[in-house]
Amino acid sequence: MRLSDSPPPDWPSDMPLLPFDEANAQLMRTVAPKGWIAPVPKDRYHLVVIGAGTAGLVSAAIAAGLGARVALIERHMFGGDCLNFGCVPSKAVIRAARAWRDARTAAGRFGGPQVTNDGDFGAVMARMRGLRAAISPVDGVERFRSLGIDVFLGNAAFTAPDAIAVNDTVLRFRRAIIATGARAARPPIPGLAETPYDTNESIFSLTERPARLLVIGGGPIGAELAQSFARFGSAVTLVHAGAHLLPRDDADAAHIVTTALESDGVRMVHRANVERVLHDGQQFSVHLSGDGAPSVVEAERVLVATGRTPNVDGLGLDVAGIRFTPKGVRVDERLRTSNPRVYAIGDVSSALQFTHVADAQARLVVANALFFGIGGGRASALVVPRVTYTDPEVAHVGMTVEEASAQGVRIDTIHVNLEDNDRARLDDEPHGFLKVHVAAGTDRIVGATLVATHAGEMIGEMTVAITNRIGLGAVGKAIHAYPTQAEVFRRAADAWRKRAFTSRAKQFFALWFRVFT
């Protein structure tokens, strides 16, 4: 794809998206068209949605499809973080990195061809940009206008409990939804603000592979991108304050991921504090403290992946009587704010900052806001899977051991190692496990953690089971194709049955077979 040092004439001046190639130009025309002419506003809308990320797009589309008068406001780019700086570009990069690793290891693992030359990092990123642009029309401005939604591009702010101003236009509403999402947090590290550090909003604009990359943060984003860039050939150091990677996940799962990252060449620095960050115009010097931590790490680029900050600034929330904190807009079980006309969904109000949660909340909130809760429900009733897309992946749904203990729920845990799964061994992907937590003395599934190469594709079986109250015994009755890694769920059910085979049952069968001769 053609790269340019200067933006095309129709490129919005406030968009940092790089490079200036055809794919990004197509993306910008789709999600942030320059010169957009706003429609004449309705006297009053049934629903005004602020923010055109997943939460806002889904709620606006559903409401409009039901016949409501809907206005949708976006100040940056349609598609939000997921399309432009998150799920879509990151998974394209992660998949490419896996292909690079497979190519390098094919000879030793499978007797494949010996790969000796390096790959083309620029081509990896060009592929990502092309895919992102090709996917973008689904989230594009024109599509939502075609759905009958009034689209306004600009900054939105409440001017009254039932009115929102965008640019010089005031929109009155019966109900409103705040879906402004979140942005990468900047930790209070001395010197960091004065340096050209990267976040997920800039790392996907790279066209050249950094020789040395330092990642600050041991959560999912930090782990995923550290592994990917190491597989591309960068010398990667990952620094975080925790005792182990992925602090929200099962410690055994985190250990397997840590081992995988280290085998890919990532240098791990645990229990480290970043004291200050310096940049001399050419490279970063990151000063650390902590037991075993090096005093200084130097790198060409620094990626900060230390969490997300909800976008609540400049919305005039006080004017509308909407309570919020630095952690986001406060909502009740029905996703309603302290202003009964206004709801909030997605990353701006949810502790679970996932695209699929934003989608699920959008489906709830339309019914709760426009139909008095008919067909809606409580956000806490959602059964939410989460996935970290390292290799192997870590997928979890339901309660963790710690959450069950805090809630006074007694559990039994069934543990099945992936190394005992034939397909995993044949695929040379044996590093992982399944843990299923059931209510003590029953087969009722309350949580599950799966570590496997395609754990994200497989965890849905446990999500369906928990959502529909299908016991582990019933999961085991379903025939699972052989050989598949999904057989691990049947193995877990078999292990539960064996554990449930009590001494009294053994005595009964012993008596039966003495009689049945």
BASE-939223 format. One record per residue (C-alpha): x, z, y. Coordinates in steps of 0.2 Angstrom, whole numbers, plus 5000, padded with zeros to 4 digits. Each point is the difference from the previous one (the first is absolute). Example, Ala and Ser with C-alpha at 12.3 -4.5 7.8 and 13.67 -1.06 7.14 Angstrom:
<midos>
506250394978
500649975017
</midos>
This chain:
<midos>
500050005000
500649965018
500750155009
500050015019
500950115012
498550005012
498250024997
498849855001
498849995016
498550074991
501050164994
499350165007
501350085011
499750184993
500249954981
501750064993
499749894984
501649904996
500749874996
499149865010
499749894986
498449904994
499450144988
500050135013
499349885013
498649974988
499850184997
499850045019
498849865003
498950084986
500150185004
500450015018
499549835009
500749995017
498649965013
498650064990
498449995010
498950164998
498249974996
498650065012
499650184994
498350054993
499050125010
500350134986
500949994983
499450084984
501950024997
501649995009
501650014990
501750045008
501449934990
500149844988
501050074986
499350024983
498850145005
499349915015
499949834992
499050064985
498850115009
499749865013
499749874987
498850104990
499050055015
499949835007
499549934982
498550135000
499449935017
500750125012
500749955018
501850044998
501549995012
501850014994
501550055011
501849984996
501550025012
501449944989
499849894985
498549984988
500450054982
500850165006
501550084992
499649944983
500049815003
501450005013
501250144997
499550094984
499249954983
500249815001
501849985006
500750154991
499349944983
500649835002
501850075004
499850124985
499649864988
501449905006
501250144998
499450034982
500349814997
501850025006
500350154989
499349914985
501149855003
501650115001
499550104984
499349864989
501649974991
500250184995
498250044996
499349844993
501549894996
499549895015
501149905011
501550085009
499650015019
501650005010
499549945018
499150095013
498249975006
499349945016
499350155010
499349885014
499049914987
499250164994
499550055017
499449825004
498950014984
499350165005
499549935018
499249854992
499050104988
499450125014
499549865011
499049924985
499150164997
499650045018
498449895002
499150134990
500350125013
500149885015
499050005016
499149844997
499350064984
499350155007
499249915015
499249884987
499250154992
499050035016
501150145007
500550015018
501950015000
500950075015
501950005002
500750145011
500250195002
498450104997
499650175007
498450105000
499250025018
498550104994
499450074983
499149844997
501149875009
501749924998
500949895012
501149864994
501049915014
498649995014
498550004988
499050154996
499250014982
498550114997
499650064983
498950094988
501550044989
501849975000
501550014988
501750055005
501249904988
501649995010
501250044985
501750085002
501849955004
501750054994
500550175005
501650035010
500850164995
500750115014
501849964995
501250005015
500649835005
498849914989
498949935014
501549925009
500449904985
499349834992
499450094984
498849914989
498350064993
498849904989
499449915016
501749925002
500950004983
499049844995
500649905014
501850004993
500749834996
501750064994
500450134987
500850165007
501750044992
499650195002
498350075002
499650195002
498250054996
499450175008
498550064989
499750034982
498249954999
499249844993
500549895014
501850065000
500249994981
499249834998
501149925014
501650094995
499849934982
499649825006
501449995012
501250074988
499449864987
500449875014
501750065001
500150125015
500950164999
498650125002
500050195003
498450105000
500050165009
498650134999
499750185003
499150044983
500750064984
499449844991
499349835004
498149975002
499650195004
498149974998
500249934982
500350084983
501850065000
500349924983
499449835007
501250035016
501550034988
499749834991
499849915016
501650085007
500949954984
499449825003
500549995018
501750074996
500249874986
499649865013
501450075011
499150115012
501050155006
498950155001
500350155012
498850144996
499650155011
500849925015
499650035018
500349865013
500950085015
500149855011
500149815000
501249905010
500249815002
501549915008
499249835002
500649954983
499750134987
499150174998
500850174997
498850124993
500650185000
499450114986
500050184994
499650094984
500850054984
500949854992
499549885014
501349905008
500450045018
499749825006
499349844993
500349835008
498849854998
499549845009
498250055000
499050164998
498250004993
499050155005
498650034987
499550185004
498149985001
498649945011
499250055016
498249975003
499549885015
499050125011
500849975017
499149915014
498350004992
499250125012
499550114986
499750155011
498849905011
498949974984
500150184994
501049954985
501250144993
501749944994
501850074997
501749924998
499549984982
498549895004
498250005004
499050144992
498549954989
498850094989
499649964982
498949855006
501549935011
499150055016
500950065015
499550145011
499049875010
498549964988
500049825005
501849974995
500949994984
501849984995
500849934984
501649944993
501750065005
499550075017
499050144992
500450004981
501550104992
499949864987
500849865009
499749854988
499249845002
498850034986
499450165008
499749915016
499049884991
499050134990
499750105016
499349855009
498749974986
499550185002
499950015018
498949855003
498650084990
500350175008
500049945018
498749874999
498850054986
500050195002
501150024984
498949904988
501349924989
501450095008
500850164995
501450125002
501849955002
500650144990
499049934985
501149854999
501249994985
501649935008
501549924991
501649995008
501549894995
501950005005
500649824997
501850044995
500649944983
499350094990
498550035010
499250175001
498150015000
498950155001
498150045001
499050165001
500850175000
501850054999
500550154990
500350095017
498349955007
499150064984
500950175001
499650025018
498149964996
500050124985
499749864988
500850034983
500749844992
500949944985
501249865002
500349864987
501749925002
500549834992
501749925002
500049815003
501649994989
498850024986
498949855005
500549844991
499649885015
501150105012
501450004988
499849814997
500049975019
501550115002
498950115011
500050174991
500450125014
498450085004
498550114994
498250045001
499450175004
498150034999
499350175006
498450054992
498950155003
500650144988
499149994984
499149845004
500449815001
499449995018
501449915010
500450085016
501649915004
501449884994
501749945004
500749844993
501849945002
500349824994
500549835007
498249955003
499250185002
499049945015
499249874990
499650134986
499450155009
498349935003
499550054982
500250185004
499249975017
498449934992
500050144987
500150145013
498749915012
498849984986
500350164990
500749914985
500950124989
501849974993
499249994982
498849865006
501549915008
500950014983
498549924991
500249845010
501149874991
501649975010
500849834996
501750014991
501349995006
499750065017
500750145011
498150055003
500050064982
500850165008
498250065004
499549984982
501550104995
499650145012
498250014993
500850014982
501150145006
498550095008
499049984983
501550074990
500150155012
498150034999
500150004981
499850194998
500450114986
498250024996
499849814999
501549994988
499250134989
498449905000
500849844994
501150094987
498350074993
499249835001
501449914991
500050134986
498149964997
500249815003
500949964984
</midos>
